[in-house]
């Protein structure tokens, strides 16, 4: 895991990371071309919903979703 802490679902750091990483994934997905962005955002929305039921599994799914996304992108302009 890239977070550096155990994925236990109990530590405060776990939940802070769980809040940060989907935001990062959405930011990175928004930098993709539309044909790749739409499916990536749909996956991320499903993961966001899954956090309510199974945060540990959702954390692991975020890891898998982050892998194919571009590593660093600039913040998009605000709307």
N, C-alpha and C positions, 0 to 999 in steps of 0.2 A: 504494500500500500504506500502511496506517495505521501501520506499525511504524517508519518513518523510516530503515530500513536496507535495503540491497539484498537481494533474495530470491535468494541465491546458494547456499545449502545448505552453505556452508563456514565462515562466521564464527561465533564463539561466541555473538554476540548473536542471530543467526538462531535457534539452537537454544534459547536462553533464551526468546525470544519464542514459538517454536513450542511450548514447554512451557506458557507462561503463557496463551496465547490460547485453546486448547481448554478449559482450566479455566474461563476467563471465559465462554466460550460455554455450557458446561454450567450454570454458575451462572445465567446469564441465561435459558437454556431452562427451568430448573426453576421460574422465576417465571411461566411461561405456564400457561394453563388446560390441563387434561388432554388435550383434543382436539387442541391444537397442540403441547403439550409432548412427547408420545410420538413423533410423527414427527421432531421436531427432535432429540431425544436419539438416536434411531436413526441419523439422518444423522451426528451427531457421533461416535457409536461407530464408524461406517464410516470416518470421517476419522481417528480415533485409530488404527485398524488400518492405514490407508494410510500413516501416518507411517513405519512400518517399511520400506516398499517404496519410497516416493517422497516424501521430506519436503518438497520444493519444491512439488509439486502439492498435497499435503495442506495446506500453508500457505495456498495460494491458495483451496482449498476452504473453509478456516476463514473467510477473508475473506467469501466469498459466503454462508456460513451466518450470520455475525454481522449482516449487513445488516438482515434483517427482525426480529431479536430486539430486545426493549426495551433502550434504551441503558444504563440504570443500574438495578440492583436491589439491595436490601439482602441481606446474607448470610442464607441460610435458617437456621433453628435447627438445631443438631446433633441427631442422632437418638440 
